[in-house]
Amino acid sequence: MPGEMLGAIEAGGTKFVLAVGPSPDMITARIELPTLDPAATLAAAAEWFDAQGPVTRLGIGSFGPVDCDPASVGWGRITNTPKAGWADCDIAGYFIDRLGVPVGFDTDVNAAALAEYRAAAGEGCRSLAYLTIGTGIGGGLVLDGRPVHGVAHPEMGHIHPRRHPLDQDFAGVCPHHSDCLEGLASGPAIHARWGASLSQLAGDHPAHTIIADYVAQACHTLFACLAVERVVIGGGVAKTSGLVERIAARSVELGAGYLPGTTRHRVEAPRLGRDAGITGALMLAAAAA
Amino acid sequence: MPGEMLGAIEAGGTKFVLAVGPSPDMITARIELPTLDPAATLAAAAEWFDAQGPVTRLGIGSFGPVDCDPASVGWGRITNTPKAGWADCDIAGYFIDRLGVPVGFDTDVNAAALAEYRAAAGEGCRSLAYLTIGTGIGGGLVLDGRPVHGVAHPEMGHIHPRRHPLDQDFAGVCPHHSDCLEGLASGPAIHARWGASLSQLAGDHPAHTIIADYVAQACHTLFACLAVERVVIGGGVAKTSGLVERIAARSVELGAGYLPGTTRHRVEAPRLGRDAGITGALMLAAAAA
């Protein structure tokens, strides 16, 4: 609407990305702040928004777990994160009080899924999952234009893939499930096994096949459970050359031509690149009331 | 509405269940017909509806795979089923022509999920998956009151569970994926391994633990990918004494307390028992336009 100035926060465990713009299609200013303790980080963010001129709405896509149930008294909070100081942080409430504007709030991955969905919707895509493969593994889901929350929000990193034949001995790094998807295929899991990031390992290193297989199992699971049309693979690990293509090829093998939506299921890299999350946060701002 | 007489078909590979009633809450007549070739089966069904007095709307929950995309020219058809004679059968079109009434059409498991969702919604449940464990394994999904279709419809039976330590040698019976969930835990898979149905095997037979583990993995996957609140376990195999309780207990173990909706995730038996599918078909009729 005229006079609108949207503010957006992509709240990560390492950094906060902030942006402002008149619509989700246009970012007019942007900054990254290190994630320190909540008081310092949120105050620094609010000061930056002040300096941009007043924002009229704010959207926040946050690391989790979060409470994003509008009917909950705890809505807008980061809940039981292991990140020191951040458990039970009322991040949305802080900005509602401090900026006095409506705030939209969701997971970082649902925000990214929203933005990628909008980018793909012009081709008739109606359902999309966004998987991030980085320090952690998480997923967001948009069906018919709406982010899906269920009873809280998805935690796709904690499904249990089958162990790859070449990866039988590694215990996995997840403190809860040992060898769940995050325990096997996240950045820390790759480092723990091979002492390097995936992009530092030679192209013929078996790590590429192993990691692609685990992520492809997640894609197959989403295709089978949801008949979702696209799975977008983001995050730092996904920038490894050739990885998304390997995941796509392996997920086709896993489907074996059976799934009824067969050729319409697709695995792809983020169209918005690093801007998926912050663009989704601007969309959350635009929808805030 | 006044004067409404809903008709419903739960179309299975072995039998067709037909019912009529003034609303989804009241079945006034019901019959089961064997599934023969399409011409004979559909004609017999239409004659039974004629004999009940004219129906004003019809709902069909069908075995699949089906085309349930309202925007598709193939809507209302069973697609590439291996069941002899039924591939490409225009089941909804047949009744639209023959009865001259609006027809609602979905998968049998989405119909069952709709009915179970309605039964659970009074407790505030907003998302529910229905898994049927029988001759095949399939699943339906209702989120915020709406069945989910994605690019076609879910095929939850074809996810790939981890092999149980006591079940390493069985090849699995799925012609597409060998040891997917359906290949390992369906009725035919149980018979192929142990020469009996699960309910015929003694309560301390390891089959109970093995099958419960596989289905629990599917429940965990649905909790993690969708944060779905309830997973209802129906179908013939699920009637085995104690099985649903074993599945529920194992799915709690698999979650390890991590999922953010933790205590609100629940595995349960169908509240509507054998009536879930046909009640859902009546709901499809009530919504047909």
Interface residues (C-beta under 8 A of the other chain):
Chain A: G64 P65 V66 T79 N80 R126 S127 G139 L141 L143 D144 R146 V148 H149 G150 V151 A152 H153 P154 E155 M156 G157 H158 I159 H160 R162 R163 H176 H177 Q217 H220 T221 L222 A224 C225 L226 A227 V228 E229 L254 G255 A256 G257 Y258 L259 P260 G261 R264 H265
Chain B: G64 P65 V66 T79 N80 R126 S127 G139 L141 L143 D144 R146 V148 H149 G150 V151 A152 H153 P154 E155 M156 G157 H158 I159 H160 R162 R163 H176 H177 Q217 H220 T221 L222 A224 C225 L226 A227 V228 E229 L254 G255 A256 G257 Y258 L259 P260 G261 R264 H265
